[in-house]
Amino acid sequence: GMTGEGEVQLSTSNRNFPGKQGAGDTYLVSPLVAAASALKGEIALP
């Protein structure tokens, strides 16, 4: 979904454009970082 102002999301997409995924911050990460972060509840390295 779209992120709201002040929200953060991780994306495994290979690109992003300002505003494409909402008003929040989007970090492009590898699938391994996304999985580790989902398990830990914060941005984490595998």
GIJO-V324194 format. One record per residue. D_CENTER is the distance of its C-alpha to the mean C-alpha in Angstrom with 2 decimals. Layout:
D_CENTER
D_CENTER
This chain:
11.07
10.99
9.59
12.63
13.90
12.80
9.73
6.28
3.11
1.05
3.96
7.38
9.18
11.66
11.53
10.48
13.12
13.47
13.42
12.50
9.69
11.43
12.57
9.72
7.57
4.75
4.43
5.97
7.00
9.97
10.64
12.43
9.86
7.62
11.07
12.24
9.51
10.19
13.81
13.89
11.92
10.41
8.82
11.64
13.49
15.26
